[in-house]
Every structure is written in C-alpha cells, then in structure tokens.
Amino acid sequence: MLKITVIGGGAAGFFSAITCAKTYPQARVTLLEAGRQLLAKVRISGGGRCNVTHACFDPGVLVQNYPRGGKALRGAFTRFQPRDTVEWFAGHGVKLKTEEDGRMFPTTDDSGTIVNCLIRAAEDAGVKIRTGDAVVSVKKLTGNTAEGEHEDTAPSFEIELKSGEKLKCDRILLATGSNPLGYKWAKELGNTVELPVPSLFTFNISDTRIKDLAGISVPNAKVKLPGAKLEQSGPLLITHWGLSGPAVLKLSAWGARFLHDRHYKTSVLINWLPQYNAEVLRQQLLAVKSQLSHRLIVSSCPFPVPRRLWERLTSSIGIDEQKRWADLSNKILDRLLLELVQGEYQIAGKGAFKEEFVTCGGVNLKEVDFKTMESRRCPGLFFAGEILDIDGVTGGFNFQSAWTTAWLAGNAIGK
Ligand SMILES: Cc1cc2nc3c(=O)[nH]c(=O)nc-3n(C[C@H](O)[C@H](O)[C@H](O)COP(=O)(O)OP(=O)(O)OC[C@H]3O[C@@H](n4cnc5c(N)ncnc54)[C@H](O)[C@@H]3O)c2cc1C
C-alpha cells in the first residue's frame, strides 16, 4: 500500500490530502499538523469570513493578479480554476457568493463553514489526520541498492516527529506554508528556495500632509514606486501610520522584493486624481482662477479631493488660508498641479496589515513540474500552497493558488 504523508494542515495540505485520498482510495494518506488547531489561517482569513476565491474565470486574466507565479499558474488554471473551486465547494454543500469587487465568500459569511467542510471531506475520504504532531526532520532514504544498479524508482522518506516517533512513507507533500522548516527541508532535498520576504503590507509614512487625517479615503488614486517603475491604482486610505487601501497593498505586493532590498525606505508618488490628464487639470485650474477669482483657494476645491486633504495639500505648498484664486501665480499653480498628480512621500517602514498577509518567495518554480507539483530535483517530493514562490494580491487569489496547486498535487501524488 502506497504511503503518502502530507505535512501541514492548512488550506493546501487539506485540499491535496482530500484530492489524493479520493483519487487513490488504495493509498494511505496521513496529514500531519504541528498545531492543535487545523486550518488556523482559513479560520482567521477574510476577517473571519474566508475570501475563498475570486470571480475571475479567465486564466489569462486571473494570472495577472500574481506578482510571483503567474506564468507557472497559467497552465495550472486551465485544469483547476475559481470555477472549479466554486463547484467543488458546492459539491460539498457549501455555496459561495460574489461581492461587488469580485471576492467570493461562503454565503454564511463564516470561515467556520469552510473549515468544517474541509475537515469533514478529509475524514470522509479516509485521510488520517494527526494534530499536535510537529515534524522536525525529513530525510530521503536512498535504499540498499546493489552496486551498479539503479536506485529504487519508488523513493521513500523518513519523517521524524517532535515526540521522537519516526514515520516512513513513499511520497511526501510539503504544505507547510511560510514556515522556515519547510523551506529548510525543500533545500535539503535539493530544491532552491527564493528568499522569503513579506508581501501585502501598508506603508508607514510620517508627513504633515496626511498627519491626523486617518480615515480619509480616495476611491481611486494612483501610487507609484519610481525607483522600481511600478504603479498601481485603486482605493487609497490614510491611516494613523501612513497609507493603506487596495492601491498600496497591490503596490507592496508587486514591489515586495524592491522594498525589502531598500529596507522599506524609499519614496512613493501619489496621484490623487488619476482620472484626469495633467493638461486637463491645468486648464481646469486656470479656468477656476479666472471664474472663481474672488473665492478662497482653501475653501473652494474644484476637484473631487476630500476637503481636509485639499487644505493640507494647498498649505503644504505655501498657499495660506487668505489666498484667493486670483492671487495664484503660475509658479504656484504648477506646484499645486504637481502636488495633486505627483506628490512625493517618504516611506519610513513597513506597516502591519491584519486582514491578509502572505510571503513572497519560496520553492523555485522552475524546479517543480506544474503538471504534477513534483520536485524535479527530488522524485517523490511534492509541493502545494504558500511554500512555493507564488503569491497573489488580496481578493481570494492566495487561497486559489493553494486550491489549484493542491488539486494538481493530490491528483498526481498517488500515481
Ligand atoms: C490574517 C490572514 C488572512 C488571510 N485572508 C485570506 C483570504 O481571505 N483570502 C486569501 O486568498 N488568502 C488569505 N490569506 C492568505 C492565505 O491564508 C494563505 O495564502 C494560505 O493560508 C496558504 O495556505 P497553506 O496551506 O499553503 O499554508 P498555511 O495556511 O500557512 O498552512 C501551513 C500549515 O503547516 C503547518 N506546519 C508548519 N510547519 C509544520 C511542521 N514542522 N510540522 C507540521 N505542520 C507544520 C502549520 O501549522 C500550518 O497549519 C490570509 C492570510 C492571513 C495571514
């Protein structure tokens, strides 16, 4: 009987163990989880609601949401994509609903629904689940092959648990997320690991232009990392510590390595009005200058910019409260324009984003066969989920890559 061990009881570990046990009923599938709680991240995900996937059903469009791994996932998504996720959960009694922005949640708005569904499906499929069983080492057994003979084609592994117990198995699936031990074993077994660094975080910025404006948001701003030639658009939120919101989170994901290399200290440019082209804005400012010439600049903002933010932006370039539009020199008008479309702010550090946080980096994708998720360096070793060098932006994309890679691995590992 083929013995398969899945290490890690998160989304990827469960989904691969279930798929494998269902596809290969003759195999013995064991899932080892270090913690007492199974699927801990699923439970806290999406603010307790679990953003299971995203309503994007075109693999070509879907992959654009992955700063790392998009290329490798292109083919994988033709085999298991969000539509399959929706069907899979429906087939297991869990209906998903789509929110306006495309994020999909269980209709119960409760991550417990997903957790219970996965645990029940694993039990029904005959997966042996062991909690509180931390793995401390994973070794490949080379076997006693006679000289000149090839090594046994079915490799076997030895897993040591914290309790001292040793388990032998034929195939291993590493689904340990961003745990350093998982990366260590992947390396020991011959794979390369791209340096893990954080992704999806907010920016700490201390700047008088946004100080004490926490809570103010702009529905569509553009943020740029000029040093990395990266830009993202979307809602932008001013917080007590700096900037957050989808535009910043997306930028942090695409710029994860760049920002890490600069110790999270670099400049970011903000365009508060990306819907206007700069020349149109200039014409509008000139029109306001002639038409509202007697009005105070500070209290008559001609653009959809929150009032308190407008007050800060104008005062930051020396427009005092008494200044009227008629007093606006061309030089100051140019500075105001620049402040609106290209205000420069210094990022002083990485903030914490509590809703979702993932790791950029992990097992090098070139060394993994994306048809099976088997290591090209170590036959019999498979990977799924966040341990791989794959990460998506917020919106359900990270779980989707976990479901997809786990499904592929689960289908192949028992062969
Ligand atoms: C707060 C938060 C909210 C999130 N919300 C969302 C969301 O709504 N939508 C979304 O798409 N993504 C979300 N994410 C990202 C998502 O949770 C991850 O992408 C996903 O959980 C990765 O799954 P995984 O199974 O690969 O890893 P994990 O969920 O990290 O699971 C790995 C498991 O391996 C176990 N393990 C590690 N080492 C060992 C060992 N030595 N022995 C035994 N077991 C071990 C761990 O205990 C853990 O249970 C969120 C992340 C966070 C932190």
PDBQT file of the ligand as one rigid body, heavy atoms in Angstrom, charges set to zero:
ROOT
HETATM    1  C1  LIG A 501      -4.732  37.077   8.550  1.00  0.00    +0.000 C 
HETATM    2  C2  LIG A 501      -4.735  36.459   7.184  1.00  0.00    +0.000 A 
HETATM    3  C3  LIG A 501      -5.884  36.483   6.426  1.00  0.00    +0.000 A 
HETATM    4  C4  LIG A 501      -5.886  35.944   5.132  1.00  0.00    +0.000 A 
HETATM    5  N1  LIG A 501      -7.039  36.013   4.399  1.00  0.00    +0.000 NA
HETATM    6  C5  LIG A 501      -7.041  35.485   3.146  1.00  0.00    +0.000 A 
HETATM    7  C6  LIG A 501      -8.235  35.485   2.369  1.00  0.00    +0.000 A 
HETATM    8  O1  LIG A 501      -9.300  35.869   2.832  1.00  0.00    +0.000 OA
HETATM    9  N2  LIG A 501      -8.151  35.007   1.092  1.00  0.00    +0.000 N 
HETATM   10  C7  LIG A 501      -6.996  34.505   0.565  1.00  0.00    +0.000 A 
HETATM   11  O2  LIG A 501      -6.986  34.089  -0.597  1.00  0.00    +0.000 OA
HETATM   12  N3  LIG A 501      -5.862  34.456   1.306  1.00  0.00    +0.000 NA
HETATM   13  C8  LIG A 501      -5.871  34.917   2.570  1.00  0.00    +0.000 A 
HETATM   14  N4  LIG A 501      -4.728  34.855   3.318  1.00  0.00    +0.000 N 
HETATM   15  C9  LIG A 501      -3.573  34.132   2.773  1.00  0.00    +0.000 C 
HETATM   16  C10 LIG A 501      -3.837  32.629   2.979  1.00  0.00    +0.000 C 
HETATM   17  O3  LIG A 501      -4.199  32.401   4.315  1.00  0.00    +0.000 OA
HETATM   18  C11 LIG A 501      -2.601  31.797   2.629  1.00  0.00    +0.000 C 
HETATM   19  O4  LIG A 501      -2.243  32.069   1.308  1.00  0.00    +0.000 OA
HETATM   20  C12 LIG A 501      -2.932  30.302   2.793  1.00  0.00    +0.000 C 
HETATM   21  O5  LIG A 501      -3.341  30.032   4.107  1.00  0.00    +0.000 OA
HETATM   22  C13 LIG A 501      -1.749  29.422   2.442  1.00  0.00    +0.000 C 
HETATM   23  O6  LIG A 501      -2.121  28.086   2.713  1.00  0.00    +0.000 OA
HETATM   24  P1  LIG A 501      -1.047  26.959   3.010  1.00  0.00    +0.000 P 
HETATM   25  O7  LIG A 501      -1.836  25.740   3.311  1.00  0.00    +0.000 OA
HETATM   26  O8  LIG A 501      -0.056  26.920   1.919  1.00  0.00    +0.000 OA
HETATM   27  O9  LIG A 501      -0.250  27.452   4.292  1.00  0.00    +0.000 OA
HETATM   28  P2  LIG A 501      -0.770  27.642   5.799  1.00  0.00    +0.000 P 
HETATM   29  O10 LIG A 501      -2.195  28.029   5.848  1.00  0.00    +0.000 OA
HETATM   30  O11 LIG A 501       0.209  28.553   6.434  1.00  0.00    +0.000 OA
HETATM   31  O12 LIG A 501      -0.652  26.180   6.428  1.00  0.00    +0.000 OA
HETATM   32  C14 LIG A 501       0.571  25.587   6.733  1.00  0.00    +0.000 C 
HETATM   33  C15 LIG A 501       0.350  24.623   7.870  1.00  0.00    +0.000 C 
HETATM   34  O13 LIG A 501       1.537  23.867   8.061  1.00  0.00    +0.000 OA
HETATM   35  C16 LIG A 501       1.724  23.680   9.438  1.00  0.00    +0.000 C 
HETATM   36  N5  LIG A 501       3.128  23.386   9.691  1.00  0.00    +0.000 N 
HETATM   37  C17 LIG A 501       4.174  24.220   9.512  1.00  0.00    +0.000 A 
HETATM   38  N6  LIG A 501       5.324  23.619   9.882  1.00  0.00    +0.000 NA
HETATM   39  C18 LIG A 501       4.984  22.379  10.306  1.00  0.00    +0.000 A 
HETATM   40  C19 LIG A 501       5.729  21.284  10.829  1.00  0.00    +0.000 A 
HETATM   41  N7  LIG A 501       7.053  21.366  11.045  1.00  0.00    +0.000 N 
HETATM   42  N8  LIG A 501       5.072  20.140  11.140  1.00  0.00    +0.000 NA
HETATM   43  C20 LIG A 501       3.725  20.035  10.955  1.00  0.00    +0.000 A 
HETATM   44  N9  LIG A 501       2.987  21.055  10.495  1.00  0.00    +0.000 NA
HETATM   45  C21 LIG A 501       3.597  22.214  10.172  1.00  0.00    +0.000 A 
HETATM   46  C22 LIG A 501       1.280  24.994  10.039  1.00  0.00    +0.000 C 
HETATM   47  O14 LIG A 501       0.982  24.863  11.415  1.00  0.00    +0.000 OA
HETATM   48  C23 LIG A 501       0.070  25.317   9.182  1.00  0.00    +0.000 C 
HETATM   49  O15 LIG A 501      -1.126  24.803   9.735  1.00  0.00    +0.000 OA
HETATM   50  C24 LIG A 501      -4.717  35.376   4.609  1.00  0.00    +0.000 A 
HETATM   51  C25 LIG A 501      -3.543  35.329   5.387  1.00  0.00    +0.000 A 
HETATM   52  C26 LIG A 501      -3.567  35.867   6.665  1.00  0.00    +0.000 A 
HETATM   53  C27 LIG A 501      -2.314  35.804   7.494  1.00  0.00    +0.000 C 
ENDROOT
TORSDOF 0
